[in-house]
Amino acid sequence: MLFDTHAHLNALQYEDDLQEVILRAQHEGVSKIVVVGFDRETIERAMDLIEEYSFIYAAIGWHPVDAIDMTDEDLAWIKELASHPKVVAVGEMGLDYYWDKSPKEVQQEVFRKQIALAKELKLPIIIHNRDATADVVEILAEEGASEVGGIMHCFTGSLEVAEQCMKMNFYISFGGPVTFKNAKKPKEVAMEIPMDRLLIETDCPYLTPHPFRGKRNEPSYVKYVAEQLAELKGVTFDEIAQITSDNAHKLFGISR
């Protein structure tokens, strides 16, 4: 019943054992996976995966780190591919001020263009935010992103920011970091997020949860995120699995 809302099975880290990784996920109860493409290469691979596996869906967009590389042709290409019934979101998009490959103003322009595209397509958006919270929230508000809503991917921010985003029709998604032993703030925030706004993800192959931190992540490990949230919320694992799966199906418009 688990739903991994953000995975990069299109990454090179899986080229030798993808089938085994997917089988392990199914064995652990992962019923659906959204694979995120964020540049030409990963988008093409995501599109291949949704054709190959019935339970894999795609989100396609342009990563802020590579914003300087995106052309109008790329945006038109994403729009064309998004007509596929198994493309369920635009993204990941957003701002990343940690890396300096793409100037801030370029990132912001590309971010705004993708929000506009998602509104045109009537698809939710997946937000990447690193060291840019104030600008991310401001742009979401200015561009009317609440019209389509979406996911604050791998959220590690404050409760105040989470509440601002939820008011704009966004879900708060937790990944591996919420399981880390020193993750006091993410745990405190997770306890306060309403159940109907909660999602889980892996962001694999990155951000591997405890007890496998430091190793390659994979969708089967989303169960550790669910277990942590169940403990924090004082509910059963099955309840968290059911609720987060229901939320994901609703957001992405996927029938069971």
N, C-alpha and C positions, 0 to 999 in steps of 0.2 A: 504493500500500500504506500510505500515511500515514493516521493516525487523529488528528484534532484533538479532544482530549477536553474542551475548554472554549472555546466560542465564543459571542459575543453577536450572532449574525446577526439577532436580534430587536430590535437597537438602531436608533434613528432615523438613525444615520450611514449606514445602508444603504438607506434607503427609495427612493433614486433609481436605484440600480444593483445591486440584490441579485442579479439573475439573472447579470449579468456577473461579480460576485464569486464566485458559486458555480461558474460555468463555468471561471474561472481556477483555482479550487481543484482541480477535477476534472482539468484539463489538467496540473497539477503533481503529480498522483498521489495526491491526498487522496481516500480511498475512503469514509470515514465521518467525521461531525461530530456532536458532542453540543452542542446549543444549550441554554444555561442561562437559565432564567427565574427571577427573584428578587423579583418583586412582581406585582400583578394584571395590569398591562399587558404586561409582558415574558413572563409565563407564558402568557397568552392567545395572544400572537404565536408563542411556541415551539410551542404545540399546533397552531397553523395550519401551521407549517413542517413538522412531522413528518407531517402529512397530505399535504402538497404534494410532498415529496421523499423518495424511498424510502431514501436513505442518510443522512438526518438523523434524529437521536434527540434526546430531551429529558431534561434534569434540571430539576426544579422544586422550589423552596423559597422561603425568605424571607431576604433579605439583612440582616445585623446592623445596618447603618446605619439601616435602616428598621424595626427591631424594634418600636419604639414604636407603629407603625401597624398591626401585625398583630393580628387578632382571632381568636377561636376559630372564627368562621365561615370565615376565610381558611384556617386549618389544616384544617378539615373539607373545604373545597373542594380543597385540594392532595391530600388523601387520596383524594377521589373521582376526580380527574384521573389520579392515579398508577396507577389500574387499567388505563390504556391500555397495551397491550403495548410501545409504543415510548417510554414513560417508563422510563428505565433507572437513575435515581438521584434522591435527594432532596438539594436544595441549589441554589445554594450557601448554606451556613449557616455560623455561627461567631461570631467576635467581631472588632470593629473599634474599637479605642480611639483611633485617630487622629482620627476625626470624633466630634463630641460630640452629635449629634442624639438618639441613644437612650442613656439611662443604662445604665451597665454591668450593673446588676442586671436590667434589662429584657432586654438582649441575652442574658444568661446564661439567663434563664428561657425565652426563645424558642428558644435553642440547644438546651436540654435537651428541650423539647417536640418539636422536630424530630428529634432523635436517637431519641426514643421512637417517633415515628411511623415512621421508617425501619425500626426493629427490628420493628414490627408488620407493615410491608409487606414485610419481608425484601429491602430495597433498599440498596445502598451509599450513602454520603453524600459530598458534596463540601464541603471545608472552606475557608472564607475566614478568614484570620488576618492582622490588621494590628496590630502593637504590642500583642499580647495572648497571646503564646506560652504562658506558664506557665499561664494560666487555660484556654486551649484544650486543652492536653494534660491538665490536671487533670480537666476536665469530660468529655473523651472517656473517660478511665479510669473516672471515677465512674459514668458512664451506661452502661458496658459496650458502647461503640461497636465494640469488636473483633468483636462478634457479626456485624456486617454489613460492617465495614471501609469502605474508600473511598479518596478522593484528598486528599492535601495539595496543594491547588491553587496553582499558580505559586509553588513553594517557594523561599524565599530564606533559610531559617534555617540553623542549625548542623547539623553531622553528628550531634551528640548528640541533638538534637531529632528529626532524621530517623530515627535508630535507635529512639527511643522510639515514634514513630508506626508504624514498620514492625512493631514487636513487637505493635502493636494492629491489625495486619491492614490497614495503609494503604499505598497506593502513593505515590511521590514524583513529582510532575509538574513539569516545567520548561517555562518559556515564554521569551519574548523576553529578559528580564533576563540569562539565562545567556550570551547572545551579546554583551552589552555589553563593551566593551574594558576597562572598569574593574571588572568583576564578578569579582574574585579569589575571594571566598568561595563564591559559587554554583558556580563552575567546580571549585573544590577539593572541594566536597561532591558534585557530580555525578559526579566521578571515582570516588567511593567507594560510590555507591548500586548494589546488586546489579542485574544486568540484569533479573531477574524482578520487580523492584519499580519499574521505570522507566516513566514516561509522558511524553508531550509534548502541548503545547497552545499556543494563541495568546492566549487571553483577549481576542480582538479585539472591538471596535476599539481596545483599549488595549494598552500594553506592546509596541509594535512592535519586532521584532528589528532588530539591525544587519544590513544597511546602510540600512534605511528608518526608523530610529529618529526619532521626532518626527512621522511621518506616520500616517495611519489604518492600523491593522493589519487583516489579513484571513486566512482559513484557508490560502490558498496559501503564506503566509509561514512556516507550521509547518515547512517544509523547512529553513529556516535554523536552527531549533532542533535538528532532527535532524542536520544537518551539524555543528553545534558539538558535540553529544554524541558523534557518531562520532569526531570528532577527539580529544576528551578521553578516550574509552574505547579508542582505538586499534583501532577496527573500521571496517568499511565503512559507508557511508550505507545501503545495502540491508539490512545486518544490523540497524542501529538501527531502520529503518523496520519491518522484519519483527517484531522483538522487542517494540517498543512497541505495535504494532498487535495482536499476539497477547495482550499483557497487557491491553489495553483491551477486547478481545473477551471475555476471560475474566472480568474484573471486572464488566462490564456484562451478561454473560450473553447476548451477541449472537452468533448463528451467522453464518458467512461466506456 
